Structures are given as structure tokens and as C-alpha cells.
């Protein structure tokens, strides 16, 4: 995962608003984005909860804040999850992002996406998502898998294996359906996705 440069909260707010406006053709005004976009509200609250999560004695307050965010937005982001910049959730109802998930920059999720676990064991149990990934509505990525940069996960796909960069994955279980860059043809055996 890339190291994220620190930015002031005003700069991050402007960046988030610009991202929402760029990603959602229905976005009209900054006021509408500020007041009526639960995906923005969820990430803003998550940033506060994540900061609290990292403080000694702050975990309970962070969990309570993330619980309130879930009630307000319908989007559940565990305060331990690491979320990159220019993250956008469109129609976010039902989105779940687990505690050990790591999400890169410029990632977009539609409603009912789950970045969840498959184990009750402690340790890394949620996905790592590289930069520029898009998740279609209802996609499920489960376990400590890696989703490569620029991949697209189709609506309702269930992914339980690593996804190479630039791949398009659909189905249950998820399988690669779109051509990949030539250098991946030798590195990834498509038979493991069927």
C-alpha cells in the first residue's frame, strides 16, 4: 500500500467533494454533496474514528462513533480499516468494510459491497485493495486477498482469490473475463478462476 501524504482537513474536504463531483454525474452543487451524500459522510466520520482507534484507550469511542455512522449512513466501516484518498461510495447502503481491510487511493464502491473476512482468527482477515479499483453493486471480496491496481469487480461477484492488476472479475465464484496486460498472461493461470 502506498504511503499517504498528510493533508489538512480543508484540503481533504475539497478533494472529497471534487472526487464525488467527478465520479457521480448526478452531483449538482457542493451544498448537495455536503448535505446529501452518505458516502462522503461515512468517510469523514471514519477518518475521525480511525484516528481515535489508533490512540491508547480510544477503541471504544471509535467503535461507538463508527456504529453511529452506520446508523446515519447505512455504511459500516470498521475504525481499524485503512482507507486511502479520493475514496468514493456511491449509493452506499449496505457497504461493509472490515477491521483489517486496507484500501488504496481512487477506489470506488457501489451499494452493498462487502470487504469482509472468512475467518474468526485474529490477524489479517480482510482484503487489501490497491489503487484505482472499482467494485460493482453487491460485490463481495472475502478474506485476506489482494485486489490489484485498476481491477474491476463486477456486480454481485464473489471473490475469494487474489485478483491481478487490471483484471475484470465477474461471477460466483469470481473469474477473470477480460483481457489482461500481456505480462499477466504468464503470471496468472486462468484455470484457477474457473
C-alpha positions in Angstrom: 0.0 0.0 0.0 1.3 3.5 -0.8 2.2 5.9 2.0 -0.5 8.5 2.1 0.7 12.1 2.4 -0.8 14.1 5.2 -3.1 16.9 4.1 -5.1 19.4 6.1 -8.7 18.7 6.7 -9.8 21.5 4.5 -7.8 20.2 1.6 -9.1 16.7 2.2 -12.7 18.0 2.3 -12.2 19.8 -1.1 -10.6 16.7 -2.5 -13.5 14.6 -1.4 -16.0 17.0 -2.9 -14.1 17.1 -6.2 -14.0 13.3 -6.2 -17.7 13.0 -5.7 -18.5 15.5 -8.3 -16.1 13.7 -10.8 -17.5 10.2 -10.0 -21.2 11.0 -9.8 -22.8 12.6 -12.9 -25.9 13.3 -10.7 -23.9 15.6 -8.4 -25.1 19.2 -8.8 -23.7 21.5 -6.1 -21.2 21.5 -3.3 -24.1 22.1 -0.9 -25.9 19.0 -2.2 -22.7 17.0 -1.8 -22.1 18.3 1.8 -25.7 17.6 2.9 -27.0 14.6 1.0 -24.1 12.2 0.2 -23.9 9.4 2.8 -20.7 8.1 1.2 -19.0 11.3 2.0 -20.4 11.4 5.5 -19.2 7.9 6.1 -15.7 8.5 5.1 -15.5 11.8 7.0 -16.7 10.1 10.2 -14.4 7.1 9.5 -11.4 9.4 9.5 -12.2 10.6 13.0 -13.0 7.1 14.2 -9.8 5.7 12.7 -7.7 8.4 14.5 -9.4 7.6 17.8 -8.8 3.8 17.1 -5.1 4.5 16.9 -5.0 6.3 20.3 -4.4 4.4 23.6 -7.8 3.9 25.2 -9.6 5.2 22.1 -11.0 1.9 20.7 -14.4 2.0 22.5 -15.1 5.6 21.4 -14.0 4.8 17.9 -16.4 1.8 17.7 -19.3 3.8 19.1 -18.6 6.6 16.5 -18.5 4.0 13.7 -21.7 2.5 14.9 -23.4 5.9 14.8 -22.0 6.4 11.3 -23.6 3.1 10.3 -26.9 4.2 11.7 -26.8 7.5 9.9 -25.4 6.4 6.5 -26.1 2.7 6.1 -22.3 2.3 5.5 -20.3 0.3 8.0 -16.5 1.0 8.0 -14.7 -0.5 10.9 -12.5 2.1 12.6 -9.4 -0.1 12.2 -9.7 -0.2 8.4 -7.2 1.8 6.4 -8.8 3.9 3.7 -6.9 5.9 1.0 -7.6 9.2 -0.6 -10.3 10.0 -3.1 -12.3 7.1 -1.9 -15.9 7.3 -3.1 -19.0 5.2 -2.2 -22.0 5.8 -4.5 -25.5 4.8 -3.1 -23.6 3.4 -0.1 -26.4 1.5 1.7 -25.2 -1.9 2.9 -21.5 -1.3 2.4 -19.3 -3.2 4.9 -15.6 -2.8 5.3 -13.9 -5.0 7.9 -11.3 -4.1 10.5 -8.1 -5.3 8.7 -9.1 -4.1 5.3 -6.7 -1.8 3.5 -8.0 0.3 0.7 -5.8 2.3 -1.7 -6.4 5.6 -3.4 -9.0 6.3 -6.0 -11.2 3.3 -5.1 -14.9 3.4 -5.8 -17.6 1.2 -4.3 -21.3 1.0 -5.2 -24.0 -0.2 -2.7 -23.9 -3.4 -0.8 -20.2 -4.1 -1.4 -18.5 -6.2 1.3 -14.8 -6.2 2.0 -15.1 -8.9 4.6 -13.5 -11.8 6.3 -13.8 -15.6 6.1 -12.2 -16.4 9.4 -12.6 -15.7 13.1 -8.9 -16.0 13.7 -7.1 -12.8 14.8 -4.7 -11.1 12.4 -5.1 -10.1 8.7 -8.5 -11.4 7.6 -9.9 -8.8 5.2 -8.9 -7.7 1.7 -6.1 -5.4 0.6 -7.3 -3.3 -2.3 -4.8 -1.4 -4.4 -5.3 1.9 -6.1 -7.9 2.6 -8.7 -10.2 -0.4 -8.2 -14.0 -0.2 -8.9 -16.5 -2.6 -7.2 -19.9 -3.1 -8.7 -23.1 -3.2 -6.6 -23.3 -6.3 -4.4 -19.7 -7.4 -4.9 -18.2 -9.5 -2.1 -14.4 -9.8 -1.6 -13.8 -12.1 1.3 -10.6 -13.0 3.2 -7.1 -11.7 3.1 -6.9 -11.5 -0.6 -5.2 -8.8 -2.7 -7.1 -6.9 -5.4 -4.6 -5.5 -7.9 -4.5 -1.9 -9.1 -7.1 -0.9 -11.7 -9.1 -4.1 -11.3 -12.8 -4.0 -11.8 -15.0 -6.3 -9.7 -18.4 -6.9 -11.3 -21.8 -6.6 -9.6 -22.5 -9.5 -7.3 -19.2 -11.2 -7.9 -17.8 -13.2 -5.0 -14.0 -13.0 -4.9 -12.0 -15.3 -2.6 -8.7 -15.3 -4.5 -6.1 -12.7 -5.4 -7.0 -10.5 -8.4 -4.2 -9.4 -10.7 -3.9 -5.7 -11.6 -6.2 -4.5 -14.4 -8.4 -7.7 -14.4 -12.2 -7.7 -14.7 -13.8 -10.3 -12.4 -17.4 -11.5 -12.5 -19.5 -14.4 -11.2 -19.8 -16.7 -8.3 -17.1 -17.7 -7.7 -15.3 -14.8 -9.3 -13.4 -15.4 -12.5 -11.4 -13.2 -14.8 -13.3 -12.4 -18.0 -11.5 -9.5 -19.6 -8.2 -9.5 -21.4 -5.3 -8.7 -19.1 -2.0 -7.0 -19.9 0.3 -9.4 -21.7 2.8 -9.6 -18.8 0.0 -11.1 -16.7 -0.8 -13.9 -19.1 2.2 -15.9 -18.0 1.9 -14.9 -14.3 -1.7 -15.9 -13.8 -3.2 -19.2 -14.6 -6.8 -18.5 -15.7 -7.7 -22.1 -14.8 -7.6 -21.2 -11.1 -10.5 -18.8 -11.7 -12.9 -21.3 -13.4 
